[in-house]
Amino acid sequence: MAPGLDETFTSARGAAVSLRWLYVQLIQEYARHNGHADFLRERTDGRTAD
């Protein structure tokens, strides 16, 4: 059985965080880098995302 989103664990820094918090951080970081990739692609080939 998979753990629930409110399951907590101790981070490498010693803070207690939930699986939900971890997923939100990963999604935000992914979105940030995806935006950077779009910007770089637009600069190199001139195409824009529609």
ModelCIF file with pLDDT and N, C-alpha, C, O atoms, coordinates in Angstrom:
data_MODEL
#
_entry.id   MODEL 
#
_entity.id                         1 
_entity.type                       polymer 
_entity.pdbx_number_of_molecules   1 
#
_entity_poly.entity_id                      1 
_entity_poly.type                           'polypeptide(L)' 
_entity_poly.nstd_linkage                   no 
_entity_poly.nstd_monomer                   no 
_entity_poly.pdbx_seq_one_letter_code       MAPGLDETFTSARGAAVSLRWLYVQLIQEYARHNGHADFLRERTDGRTAD 
_entity_poly.pdbx_seq_one_letter_code_can   MAPGLDETFTSARGAAVSLRWLYVQLIQEYARHNGHADFLRERTDGRTAD 
_entity_poly.pdbx_strand_id                 A 
#
loop_
_entity_poly_seq.entity_id 
_entity_poly_seq.num 
_entity_poly_seq.mon_id 
_entity_poly_seq.hetero 
1 1  MET n 
1 2  ALA n 
1 3  PRO n 
1 4  GLY n 
1 5  LEU n 
1 6  ASP n 
1 7  GLU n 
1 8  THR n 
1 9  PHE n 
1 10 THR n 
1 11 SER n 
1 12 ALA n 
1 13 ARG n 
1 14 GLY n 
1 15 ALA n 
1 16 ALA n 
1 17 VAL n 
1 18 SER n 
1 19 LEU n 
1 20 ARG n 
1 21 TRP n 
1 22 LEU n 
1 23 TYR n 
1 24 VAL n 
1 25 GLN n 
1 26 LEU n 
1 27 ILE n 
1 28 GLN n 
1 29 GLU n 
1 30 TYR n 
1 31 ALA n 
1 32 ARG n 
1 33 HIS n 
1 34 ASN n 
1 35 GLY n 
1 36 HIS n 
1 37 ALA n 
1 38 ASP n 
1 39 PHE n 
1 40 LEU n 
1 41 ARG n 
1 42 GLU n 
1 43 ARG n 
1 44 THR n 
1 45 ASP n 
1 46 GLY n 
1 47 ARG n 
1 48 THR n 
1 49 ALA n 
1 50 ASP n 
#
_struct_asym.id          A 
_struct_asym.entity_id   1 
#
loop_
_ma_qa_metric.id 
_ma_qa_metric.mode 
_ma_qa_metric.name 
_ma_qa_metric.software_group_id 
_ma_qa_metric.type 
1 global pLDDT . pLDDT 
2 local  pLDDT . pLDDT 
#
_ma_qa_metric_global.metric_id      1 
_ma_qa_metric_global.metric_value   85.62 
_ma_qa_metric_global.model_id       1 
_ma_qa_metric_global.ordinal_id     1 
#
loop_
_ma_qa_metric_local.label_asym_id 
_ma_qa_metric_local.label_comp_id 
_ma_qa_metric_local.label_seq_id 
_ma_qa_metric_local.metric_id 
_ma_qa_metric_local.metric_value 
_ma_qa_metric_local.model_id 
_ma_qa_metric_local.ordinal_id 
A MET 1  2 86.00 1 1  
A ALA 2  2 86.00 1 2  
A PRO 3  2 87.00 1 3  
A GLY 4  2 93.00 1 4  
A LEU 5  2 93.00 1 5  
A ASP 6  2 93.00 1 6  
A GLU 7  2 94.00 1 7  
A THR 8  2 94.00 1 8  
A PHE 9  2 93.00 1 9  
A THR 10 2 95.00 1 10 
A SER 11 2 90.00 1 11 
A ALA 12 2 92.00 1 12 
A ARG 13 2 93.00 1 13 
A GLY 14 2 95.00 1 14 
A ALA 15 2 94.00 1 15 
A ALA 16 2 95.00 1 16 
A VAL 17 2 95.00 1 17 
A SER 18 2 95.00 1 18 
A LEU 19 2 94.00 1 19 
A ARG 20 2 94.00 1 20 
A TRP 21 2 94.00 1 21 
A LEU 22 2 92.00 1 22 
A TYR 23 2 93.00 1 23 
A VAL 24 2 93.00 1 24 
A GLN 25 2 91.00 1 25 
A LEU 26 2 90.00 1 26 
A ILE 27 2 89.00 1 27 
A GLN 28 2 89.00 1 28 
A GLU 29 2 87.00 1 29 
A TYR 30 2 85.00 1 30 
A ALA 31 2 81.00 1 31 
A ARG 32 2 81.00 1 32 
A HIS 33 2 79.00 1 33 
A ASN 34 2 79.00 1 34 
A GLY 35 2 76.00 1 35 
A HIS 36 2 78.00 1 36 
A ALA 37 2 77.00 1 37 
A ASP 38 2 77.00 1 38 
A PHE 39 2 76.00 1 39 
A LEU 40 2 78.00 1 40 
A ARG 41 2 76.00 1 41 
A GLU 42 2 81.00 1 42 
A ARG 43 2 81.00 1 43 
A THR 44 2 85.00 1 44 
A ASP 45 2 83.00 1 45 
A GLY 46 2 76.00 1 46 
A ARG 47 2 71.00 1 47 
A THR 48 2 68.00 1 48 
A ALA 49 2 62.00 1 49 
A ASP 50 2 62.00 1 50 
#
loop_
_atom_site.group_PDB 
_atom_site.id 
_atom_site.type_symbol 
_atom_site.label_atom_id 
_atom_site.label_alt_id 
_atom_site.label_comp_id 
_atom_site.label_asym_id 
_atom_site.label_entity_id 
_atom_site.label_seq_id 
_atom_site.pdbx_PDB_ins_code 
_atom_site.Cartn_x 
_atom_site.Cartn_y 
_atom_site.Cartn_z 
_atom_site.occupancy 
_atom_site.B_iso_or_equiv 
_atom_site.pdbx_formal_charge 
_atom_site.auth_seq_id 
_atom_site.auth_comp_id 
_atom_site.auth_asym_id 
_atom_site.auth_atom_id 
_atom_site.pdbx_PDB_model_num 
ATOM 1   N N  . MET A 1 1  ? 0.849  -1.181 0.000   1.00 86.00 ? 1  MET A N  1 
ATOM 2   C CA . MET A 1 1  ? 0.000  0.000  0.000   1.00 86.00 ? 1  MET A CA 1 
ATOM 3   C C  . MET A 1 1  ? 0.894  1.244  0.000   1.00 86.00 ? 1  MET A C  1 
ATOM 4   O O  . MET A 1 1  ? 1.883  1.302  0.732   1.00 86.00 ? 1  MET A O  1 
ATOM 5   N N  . ALA A 1 2  ? 0.550  2.219  -0.809  1.00 86.00 ? 2  ALA A N  1 
ATOM 6   C CA . ALA A 1 2  ? 1.315  3.453  -0.925  1.00 86.00 ? 2  ALA A CA 1 
ATOM 7   C C  . ALA A 1 2  ? 1.066  4.345  0.297   1.00 86.00 ? 2  ALA A C  1 
ATOM 8   O O  . ALA A 1 2  ? -0.025 4.329  0.866   1.00 86.00 ? 2  ALA A O  1 
ATOM 9   N N  . PRO A 1 3  ? 2.070  5.114  0.694   1.00 87.00 ? 3  PRO A N  1 
ATOM 10  C CA . PRO A 1 3  ? 1.880  6.024  1.831   1.00 87.00 ? 3  PRO A CA 1 
ATOM 11  C C  . PRO A 1 3  ? 0.926  7.161  1.470   1.00 87.00 ? 3  PRO A C  1 
ATOM 12  O O  . PRO A 1 3  ? 0.821  7.535  0.301   1.00 87.00 ? 3  PRO A O  1 
ATOM 13  N N  . GLY A 1 4  ? 0.235  7.709  2.459   1.00 93.00 ? 4  GLY A N  1 
ATOM 14  C CA . GLY A 1 4  ? -0.678 8.832  2.238   1.00 93.00 ? 4  GLY A CA 1 
ATOM 15  C C  . GLY A 1 4  ? 0.090  10.137 2.097   1.00 93.00 ? 4  GLY A C  1 
ATOM 16  O O  . GLY A 1 4  ? 1.260  10.224 2.469   1.00 93.00 ? 4  GLY A O  1 
ATOM 17  N N  . LEU A 1 5  ? -0.578 11.150 1.558   1.00 93.00 ? 5  LEU A N  1 
ATOM 18  C CA . LEU A 1 5  ? 0.068  12.439 1.347   1.00 93.00 ? 5  LEU A CA 1 
ATOM 19  C C  . LEU A 1 5  ? 0.414  13.149 2.651   1.00 93.00 ? 5  LEU A C  1 
ATOM 20  O O  . LEU A 1 5  ? 1.284  14.019 2.668   1.00 93.00 ? 5  LEU A O  1 
ATOM 21  N N  . ASP A 1 6  ? -0.255 12.788 3.739   1.00 93.00 ? 6  ASP A N  1 
ATOM 22  C CA . ASP A 1 6  ? 0.029  13.423 5.018   1.00 93.00 ? 6  ASP A CA 1 
ATOM 23  C C  . ASP A 1 6  ? 1.068  12.661 5.835   1.00 93.00 ? 6  ASP A C  1 
ATOM 24  O O  . ASP A 1 6  ? 1.354  13.018 6.978   1.00 93.00 ? 6  ASP A O  1 
ATOM 25  N N  . GLU A 1 7  ? 1.629  11.615 5.242   1.00 94.00 ? 7  GLU A N  1 
ATOM 26  C CA . GLU A 1 7  ? 2.711  10.862 5.880   1.00 94.00 ? 7  GLU A CA 1 
ATOM 27  C C  . GLU A 1 7  ? 3.910  11.797 6.042   1.00 94.00 ? 7  GLU A C  1 
ATOM 28  O O  . GLU A 1 7  ? 4.267  12.512 5.106   1.00 94.00 ? 7  GLU A O  1 
ATOM 29  N N  . THR A 1 8  ? 4.523  11.797 7.203   1.00 94.00 ? 8  THR A N  1 
ATOM 30  C CA . THR A 1 8  ? 5.668  12.685 7.429   1.00 94.00 ? 8  THR A CA 1 
ATOM 31  C C  . THR A 1 8  ? 6.953  11.874 7.560   1.00 94.00 ? 8  THR A C  1 
ATOM 32  O O  . THR A 1 8  ? 6.942  10.698 7.924   1.00 94.00 ? 8  THR A O  1 
ATOM 33  N N  . PHE A 1 9  ? 8.047  12.539 7.255   1.00 93.00 ? 9  PHE A N  1 
ATOM 34  C CA . PHE A 1 9  ? 9.368  11.951 7.421   1.00 93.00 ? 9  PHE A CA 1 
ATOM 35  C C  . PHE A 1 9  ? 10.335 13.066 7.754   1.00 93.00 ? 9  PHE A C  1 
ATOM 36  O O  . PHE A 1 9  ? 9.991  14.243 7.651   1.00 93.00 ? 9  PHE A O  1 
ATOM 37  N N  . THR A 1 10 ? 11.530 12.708 8.150   1.00 95.00 ? 10 THR A N  1 
ATOM 38  C CA . THR A 1 10 ? 12.545 13.688 8.506   1.00 95.00 ? 10 THR A CA 1 
ATOM 39  C C  . THR A 1 10 ? 13.436 13.945 7.308   1.00 95.00 ? 10 THR A C  1 
ATOM 40  O O  . THR A 1 10 ? 13.991 13.017 6.720   1.00 95.00 ? 10 THR A O  1 
ATOM 41  N N  . SER A 1 11 ? 13.569 15.217 6.951   1.00 90.00 ? 11 SER A N  1 
ATOM 42  C CA . SER A 1 11 ? 14.404 15.582 5.807   1.00 90.00 ? 11 SER A CA 1 
ATOM 43  C C  . SER A 1 11 ? 15.879 15.481 6.183   1.00 90.00 ? 11 SER A C  1 
ATOM 44  O O  . SER A 1 11 ? 16.224 15.248 7.342   1.00 90.00 ? 11 SER A O  1 
ATOM 45  N N  . ALA A 1 12 ? 16.738 15.660 5.187   1.00 92.00 ? 12 ALA A N  1 
ATOM 46  C CA . ALA A 1 12 ? 18.180 15.614 5.427   1.00 92.00 ? 12 ALA A CA 1 
ATOM 47  C C  . ALA A 1 12 ? 18.618 16.715 6.389   1.00 92.00 ? 12 ALA A C  1 
ATOM 48  O O  . ALA A 1 12 ? 19.633 16.579 7.072   1.00 92.00 ? 12 ALA A O  1 
ATOM 49  N N  . ARG A 1 13 ? 17.858 17.799 6.442   1.00 93.00 ? 13 ARG A N  1 
ATOM 50  C CA . ARG A 1 13 ? 18.175 18.917 7.345   1.00 93.00 ? 13 ARG A CA 1 
ATOM 51  C C  . ARG A 1 13 ? 17.579 18.739 8.730   1.00 93.00 ? 13 ARG A C  1 
ATOM 52  O O  . ARG A 1 13 ? 17.783 19.578 9.607   1.00 93.00 ? 13 ARG A O  1 
ATOM 53  N N  . GLY A 1 14 ? 16.843 17.650 8.935   1.00 95.00 ? 14 GLY A N  1 
ATOM 54  C CA . GLY A 1 14 ? 16.277 17.351 10.236  1.00 95.00 ? 14 GLY A CA 1 
ATOM 55  C C  . GLY A 1 14 ? 14.871 17.878 10.465  1.00 95.00 ? 14 GLY A C  1 
ATOM 56  O O  . GLY A 1 14 ? 14.347 17.753 11.572  1.00 95.00 ? 14 GLY A O  1 
ATOM 57  N N  . ALA A 1 15 ? 14.246 18.464 9.449   1.00 94.00 ? 15 ALA A N  1 
ATOM 58  C CA . ALA A 1 15 ? 12.885 18.990 9.580   1.00 94.00 ? 15 ALA A CA 1 
ATOM 59  C C  . ALA A 1 15 ? 11.869 17.910 9.236   1.00 94.00 ? 15 ALA A C  1 
ATOM 60  O O  . ALA A 1 15 ? 12.107 17.077 8.362   1.00 94.00 ? 15 ALA A O  1 
ATOM 61  N N  . ALA A 1 16 ? 10.749 17.931 9.921   1.00 95.00 ? 16 ALA A N  1 
ATOM 62  C CA . ALA A 1 16 ? 9.669  16.997 9.620   1.00 95.00 ? 16 ALA A CA 1 
ATOM 63  C C  . ALA A 1 16 ? 8.842  17.581 8.478   1.00 95.00 ? 16 ALA A C  1 
ATOM 64  O O  . ALA A 1 16 ? 8.309  18.684 8.602   1.00 95.00 ? 16 ALA A O  1 
ATOM 65  N N  . VAL A 1 17 ? 8.731  16.857 7.372   1.00 95.00 ? 17 VAL A N  1 
ATOM 66  C CA . VAL A 1 17 ? 7.963  17.311 6.211   1.00 95.00 ? 17 VAL A CA 1 
ATOM 67  C C  . VAL A 1 17 ? 7.019  16.197 5.773   1.00 95.00 ? 17 VAL A C  1 
ATOM 68  O O  . VAL A 1 17 ? 7.264  15.015 6.014   1.00 95.00 ? 17 VAL A O  1 
ATOM 69  N N  . SER A 1 18 ? 5.930  16.613 5.122   1.00 95.00 ? 18 SER A N  1 
ATOM 70  C CA . SER A 1 18 ? 4.958  15.626 4.642   1.00 95.00 ? 18 SER A CA 1 
ATOM 71  C C  . SER A 1 18 ? 5.253  15.287 3.191   1.00 95.00 ? 18 SER A C  1 
ATOM 72  O O  . SER A 1 18 ? 5.939  16.028 2.488   1.00 95.00 ? 18 SER A O  1 
ATOM 73  N N  . LEU A 1 19 ? 4.733  14.180 2.770   1.00 94.00 ? 19 LEU A N  1 
ATOM 74  C CA . LEU A 1 19 ? 4.859  13.771 1.379   1.00 94.00 ? 19 LEU A CA 1 
ATOM 75  C C  . LEU A 1 19 ? 4.161  14.786 0.475   1.00 94.00 ? 19 LEU A C  1 
ATOM 76  O O  . LEU A 1 19 ? 4.627  15.047 -0.634  1.00 94.00 ? 19 LEU A O  1 
ATOM 77  N N  . ARG A 1 20 ? 3.053  15.358 0.935   1.00 94.00 ? 20 ARG A N  1 
ATOM 78  C CA . ARG A 1 20 ? 2.342  16.399 0.185   1.00 94.00 ? 20 ARG A CA 1 
ATOM 79  C C  . ARG A 1 20 ? 3.257  17.595 -0.059  1.00 94.00 ? 20 ARG A C  1 
ATOM 80  O O  . ARG A 1 20 ? 3.316  18.111 -1.175  1.00 94.00 ? 20 ARG A O  1 
ATOM 81  N N  . TRP A 1 21 ? 3.975  18.044 0.979   1.00 94.00 ? 21 TRP A N  1 
ATOM 82  C CA . TRP A 1 21 ? 4.897  19.177 0.857   1.00 94.00 ? 21 TRP A CA 1 
ATOM 83  C C  . TRP A 1 21 ? 5.984  18.862 -0.163  1.00 94.00 ? 21 TRP A C  1 
ATOM 84  O O  . TRP A 1 21 ? 6.336  19.707 -0.986  1.00 94.00 ? 21 TRP A O  1 
ATOM 85  N N  . LEU A 1 22 ? 6.509  17.655 -0.105  1.00 92.00 ? 22 LEU A N  1 
ATOM 86  C CA . LEU A 1 22 ? 7.565  17.251 -1.040  1.00 92.00 ? 22 LEU A CA 1 
ATOM 87  C C  . LEU A 1 22 ? 7.063  17.284 -2.480  1.00 92.00 ? 22 LEU A C  1 
ATOM 88  O O  . LEU A 1 22 ? 7.754  17.796 -3.361  1.00 92.00 ? 22 LEU A O  1 
ATOM 89  N N  . TYR A 1 23 ? 5.878  16.749 -2.730  1.00 93.00 ? 23 TYR A N  1 
ATOM 90  C CA . TYR A 1 23 ? 5.316  16.763 -4.086  1.00 93.00 ? 23 TYR A CA 1 
ATOM 91  C C  . TYR A 1 23 ? 5.114  18.192 -4.592  1.00 93.00 ? 23 TYR A C  1 
ATOM 92  O O  . TYR A 1 23 ? 5.416  18.490 -5.747  1.00 93.00 ? 23 TYR A O  1 
ATOM 93  N N  . VAL A 1 24 ? 4.609  19.067 -3.736  1.00 93.00 ? 24 VAL A N  1 
ATOM 94  C CA . VAL A 1 24 ? 4.395  20.458 -4.144  1.00 93.00 ? 24 VAL A CA 1 
ATOM 95  C C  . VAL A 1 24 ? 5.722  21.102 -4.527  1.00 93.00 ? 24 VAL A C  1 
ATOM 96  O O  . VAL A 1 24 ? 5.797  21.810 -5.531  1.00 93.00 ? 24 VAL A O  1 
ATOM 97  N N  . GLN A 1 25 ? 6.768  20.865 -3.739  1.00 91.00 ? 25 GLN A N  1 
ATOM 98  C CA . GLN A 1 25 ? 8.082  21.435 -4.042  1.00 91.00 ? 25 GLN A CA 1 
ATOM 99  C C  . GLN A 1 25 ? 8.613  20.911 -5.373  1.00 91.00 ? 25 GLN A C  1 
ATOM 100 O O  . GLN A 1 25 ? 9.162  21.676 -6.166  1.00 91.00 ? 25 GLN A O  1 
ATOM 101 N N  . LEU A 1 26 ? 8.456  19.625 -5.621  1.00 90.00 ? 26 LEU A N  1 
ATOM 102 C CA . LEU A 1 26 ? 8.923  19.036 -6.876  1.00 90.00 ? 26 LEU A CA 1 
ATOM 103 C C  . LEU A 1 26 ? 8.167  19.597 -8.078  1.00 90.00 ? 26 LEU A C  1 
ATOM 104 O O  . LEU A 1 26 ? 8.769  19.884 -9.113  1.00 90.00 ? 26 LEU A O  1 
ATOM 105 N N  . ILE A 1 27 ? 6.859  19.753 -7.945  1.00 89.00 ? 27 ILE A N  1 
ATOM 106 C CA . ILE A 1 27 ? 6.054  20.294 -9.041  1.00 89.00 ? 27 ILE A CA 1 
ATOM 107 C C  . ILE A 1 27 ? 6.441  21.748 -9.321  1.00 89.00 ? 27 ILE A C  1 
ATOM 108 O O  . ILE A 1 27 ? 6.560  22.145 -10.480 1.00 89.00 ? 27 ILE A O  1 
ATOM 109 N N  . GLN A 1 28 ? 6.637  22.535 -8.275  1.00 89.00 ? 28 GLN A N  1 
ATOM 110 C CA . GLN A 1 28 ? 7.039  23.927 -8.466  1.00 89.00 ? 28 GLN A CA 1 
ATOM 111 C C  . GLN A 1 28 ? 8.404  24.021 -9.139  1.00 89.00 ? 28 GLN A C  1 
ATOM 112 O O  . GLN A 1 28 ? 8.596  24.833 -10.043 1.00 89.00 ? 28 GLN A O  1 
ATOM 113 N N  . GLU A 1 29 ? 9.337  23.207 -8.709  1.00 87.00 ? 29 GLU A N  1 
ATOM 114 C CA . GLU A 1 29 ? 10.679 23.236 -9.297  1.00 87.00 ? 29 GLU A CA 1 
ATOM 115 C C  . GLU A 1 29 ? 10.642 22.786 -10.758 1.00 87.00 ? 29 GLU A C  1 
ATOM 116 O O  . GLU A 1 29 ? 11.319 23.368 -11.605 1.00 87.00 ? 29 GLU A O  1 
ATOM 117 N N  . TYR A 1 30 ? 9.867  21.769 -11.048 1.00 85.00 ? 30 TYR A N  1 
ATOM 118 C CA . TYR A 1 30 ? 9.711  21.297 -12.425 1.00 85.00 ? 30 TYR A CA 1 
ATOM 119 C C  . TYR A 1 30 ? 9.127  22.404 -13.303 1.00 85.00 ? 30 TYR A C  1 
ATOM 120 O O  . TYR A 1 30 ? 9.613  22.646 -14.408 1.00 85.00 ? 30 TYR A O  1 
ATOM 121 N N  . ALA A 1 31 ? 8.093  23.068 -12.814 1.00 81.00 ? 31 ALA A N  1 
ATOM 122 C CA . ALA A 1 31 ? 7.451  24.147 -13.572 1.00 81.00 ? 31 ALA A CA 1 
ATOM 123 C C  . ALA A 1 31 ? 8.431  25.287 -13.817 1.00 81.00 ? 31 ALA A C  1 
ATOM 124 O O  . ALA A 1 31 ? 8.445  25.873 -14.899 1.00 81.00 ? 31 ALA A O  1 
ATOM 125 N N  . ARG A 1 32 ? 9.240  25.599 -12.829 1.00 81.00 ? 32 ARG A N  1 
ATOM 126 C CA . ARG A 1 32 ? 10.220 26.672 -12.979 1.00 81.00 ? 32 ARG A CA 1 
ATOM 127 C C  . ARG A 1 32 ? 11.221 26.333 -14.079 1.00 81.00 ? 32 ARG A C  1 
ATOM 128 O O  . ARG A 1 32 ? 11.534 27.179 -14.917 1.00 81.00 ? 32 ARG A O  1 
ATOM 129 N N  . HIS A 1 33 ? 11.721 25.108 -14.080 1.00 79.00 ? 33 HIS A N  1 
ATOM 130 C CA . HIS A 1 33 ? 12.700 24.704 -15.088 1.00 79.00 ? 33 HIS A CA 1 
ATOM 131 C C  . HIS A 1 33 ? 12.056 24.542 -16.459 1.00 79.00 ? 33 HIS A C  1 
ATOM 132 O O  . HIS A 1 33 ? 12.705 24.791 -17.474 1.00 79.00 ? 33 HIS A O  1 
ATOM 133 N N  . ASN A 1 34 ? 10.810 24.135 -16.506 1.00 79.00 ? 34 ASN A N  1 
ATOM 134 C CA . ASN A 1 34 ? 10.103 24.026 -17.771 1.00 79.00 ? 34 ASN A CA 1 
ATOM 135 C C  . ASN A 1 34 ? 9.988  25.401 -18.410 1.00 79.00 ? 34 ASN A C  1 
ATOM 136 O O  . ASN A 1 34 ? 10.148 25.531 -19.623 1.00 79.00 ? 34 ASN A O  1 
ATOM 137 N N  . GLY A 1 35 ? 9.715  26.421 -17.619 1.00 76.00 ? 35 GLY A N  1 
ATOM 138 C CA . GLY A 1 35 ? 9.660  27.790 -18.124 1.00 76.00 ? 35 GLY A CA 1 
ATOM 139 C C  . GLY A 1 35 ? 11.010 28.240 -18.658 1.00 76.00 ? 35 GLY A C  1 
ATOM 140 O O  . GLY A 1 35 ? 11.076 28.928 -19.677 1.00 76.00 ? 35 GLY A O  1 
ATOM 141 N N  . HIS A 1 36 ? 12.085 27.860 -17.982 1.00 78.00 ? 36 HIS A N  1 
ATOM 142 C CA . HIS A 1 36 ? 13.422 28.204 -18.466 1.00 78.00 ? 36 HIS A CA 1 
ATOM 143 C C  . HIS A 1 36 ? 13.706 27.508 -19.789 1.00 78.00 ? 36 HIS A C  1 
ATOM 144 O O  . HIS A 1 36 ? 14.301 28.101 -20.688 1.00 78.00 ? 36 HIS A O  1 
ATOM 145 N N  . ALA A 1 37 ? 13.288 26.262 -19.911 1.00 77.00 ? 37 ALA A N  1 
ATOM 146 C CA . ALA A 1 37 ? 13.521 25.522 -21.149 1.00 77.00 ? 37 ALA A CA 1 
ATOM 147 C C  . ALA A 1 37 ? 12.767 26.179 -22.303 1.00 77.00 ? 37 ALA A C  1 
ATOM 148 O O  . ALA A 1 37 ? 13.299 26.271 -23.409 1.00 77.00 ? 37 ALA A O  1 
ATOM 149 N N  . ASP A 1 38 ? 11.542 26.634 -22.062 1.00 77.00 ? 38 ASP A N  1 
ATOM 150 C CA . ASP A 1 38 ? 10.775 27.333 -23.100 1.00 77.00 ? 38 ASP A CA 1 
ATOM 151 C C  . ASP A 1 38 ? 11.492 28.592 -23.542 1.00 77.00 ? 38 ASP A C  1 
ATOM 152 O O  . ASP A 1 38 ? 11.579 28.875 -24.737 1.00 77.00 ? 38 ASP A O  1 
ATOM 153 N N  . PHE A 1 39 ? 12.005 29.350 -22.584 1.00 76.00 ? 39 PHE A N  1 
ATOM 154 C CA . PHE A 1 39 ? 12.710 30.588 -22.900 1.00 76.00 ? 39 PHE A CA 1 
ATOM 155 C C  . PHE A 1 39 ? 13.946 30.302 -23.755 1.00 76.00 ? 39 PHE A C  1 
ATOM 156 O O  . PHE A 1 39 ? 14.190 30.993 -24.745 1.00 76.00 ? 39 PHE A O  1 
ATOM 157 N N  . LEU A 1 40 ? 14.723 29.289 -23.376 1.00 78.00 ? 40 LEU A N  1 
ATOM 158 C CA . LEU A 1 40 ? 15.931 28.958 -24.133 1.00 78.00 ? 40 LEU A CA 1 
ATOM 159 C C  . LEU A 1 40 ? 15.582 28.473 -25.546 1.00 78.00 ? 40 LEU A C  1 
ATOM 160 O O  . LEU A 1 40 ? 16.251 28.835 -26.514 1.00 78.00 ? 40 LEU A O  1 
ATOM 161 N N  . ARG A 1 41 ? 14.540 27.660 -25.656 1.00 76.00 ? 41 ARG A N  1 
ATOM 162 C CA . ARG A 1 41 ? 14.125 27.173 -26.966 1.00 76.00 ? 41 ARG A CA 1 
ATOM 163 C C  . ARG A 1 41 ? 13.668 28.329 -27.848 1.00 76.00 ? 41 ARG A C  1 
ATOM 164 O O  . ARG A 1 41 ? 14.014 28.384 -29.028 1.00 76.00 ? 41 ARG A O  1 
ATOM 165 N N  . GLU A 1 42 ? 12.900 29.244 -27.287 1.00 81.00 ? 42 GLU A N  1 
ATOM 166 C CA . GLU A 1 42 ? 12.428 30.398 -28.053 1.00 81.00 ? 42 GLU A CA 1 
ATOM 167 C C  . GLU A 1 42 ? 13.605 31.251 -28.538 1.00 81.00 ? 42 GLU A C  1 
ATOM 168 O O  . GLU A 1 42 ? 13.567 31.790 -29.644 1.00 81.00 ? 42 GLU A O  1 
ATOM 169 N N  . ARG A 1 43 ? 14.631 31.371 -27.726 1.00 81.00 ? 43 ARG A N  1 
ATOM 170 C CA . ARG A 1 43 ? 15.807 32.159 -28.096 1.00 81.00 ? 43 ARG A CA 1 
ATOM 171 C C  . ARG A 1 43 ? 16.607 31.482 -29.199 1.00 81.00 ? 43 ARG A C  1 
ATOM 172 O O  . ARG A 1 43 ? 17.193 32.161 -30.042 1.00 81.00 ? 43 ARG A O  1 
ATOM 173 N N  . THR A 1 44 ? 16.640 30.152 -29.207 1.00 85.00 ? 44 THR A N  1 
ATOM 174 C CA . THR A 1 44 ? 17.470 29.454 -30.182 1.00 85.00 ? 44 THR A CA 1 
ATOM 175 C C  . THR A 1 44 ? 16.773 29.258 -31.530 1.00 85.00 ? 44 THR A C  1 
ATOM 176 O O  . THR A 1 44 ? 17.406 29.402 -32.576 1.00 85.00 ? 44 THR A O  1 
ATOM 177 N N  . ASP A 1 45 ? 15.485 28.933 -31.516 1.00 83.00 ? 45 ASP A N  1 
ATOM 178 C CA . ASP A 1 45 ? 14.826 28.653 -32.803 1.00 83.00 ? 45 ASP A CA 1 
ATOM 179 C C  . ASP A 1 45 ? 13.710 29.634 -33.160 1.00 83.00 ? 45 ASP A C  1 
ATOM 180 O O  . ASP A 1 45 ? 13.134 29.535 -34.243 1.00 83.00 ? 45 ASP A O  1 
ATOM 181 N N  . GLY A 1 46 ? 13.400 30.561 -32.286 1.00 76.00 ? 46 GLY A N  1 
ATOM 182 C CA . GLY A 1 46 ? 12.407 31.580 -32.585 1.00 76.00 ? 46 GLY A CA 1 
ATOM 183 C C  . GLY A 1 46 ? 10.957 31.146 -32.460 1.00 76.00 ? 46 GLY A C  1 
ATOM 184 O O  . GLY A 1 46 ? 10.057 31.976 -32.582 1.00 76.00 ? 46 GLY A O  1 
ATOM 185 N N  . ARG A 1 47 ? 10.711 29.857 -32.219 1.00 71.00 ? 47 ARG A N  1 
ATOM 186 C CA . ARG A 1 47 ? 9.333  29.375 -32.085 1.00 71.00 ? 47 ARG A CA 1 
ATOM 187 C C  . ARG A 1 47 ? 8.816  29.692 -30.677 1.00 71.00 ? 47 ARG A C  1 
ATOM 188 O O  . ARG A 1 47 ? 9.564  29.653 -29.700 1.00 71.00 ? 47 ARG A O  1 
ATOM 189 N N  . THR A 1 48 ? 7.545  29.999 -30.601 1.00 68.00 ? 48 THR A N  1 
ATOM 190 C CA . THR A 1 48 ? 6.916  30.239 -29.297 1.00 68.00 ? 48 THR A CA 1 
ATOM 191 C C  . THR A 1 48 ? 5.881  29.158 -29.044 1.00 68.00 ? 48 THR A C  1 
ATOM 192 O O  . THR A 1 48 ? 5.300  28.603 -29.976 1.00 68.00 ? 48 THR A O  1 
ATOM 193 N N  . ALA A 1 49 ? 5.660  28.870 -27.779 1.00 62.00 ? 49 ALA A N  1 
ATOM 194 C CA . ALA A 1 49 ? 4.659  27.871 -27.405 1.00 62.00 ? 49 ALA A CA 1 
ATOM 195 C C  . ALA A 1 49 ? 3.270  28.469 -27.587 1.00 62.00 ? 49 ALA A C  1 
ATOM 196 O O  . ALA A 1 49 ? 3.037  29.627 -27.243 1.00 62.00 ? 49 ALA A O  1 
ATOM 197 N N  . ASP A 1 50 ? 2.358  27.684 -28.125 1.00 62.00 ? 50 ASP A N  1 
ATOM 198 C CA . ASP A 1 50 ? 0.992  28.167 -28.320 1.00 62.00 ? 50 ASP A CA 1 
ATOM 199 C C  . ASP A 1 50 ? 0.065  27.573 -27.305 1.00 62.00 ? 50 ASP A C  1 
ATOM 200 O O  . ASP A 1 50 ? -1.130 27.866 -27.314 1.00 62.00 ? 50 ASP A O  1 
#
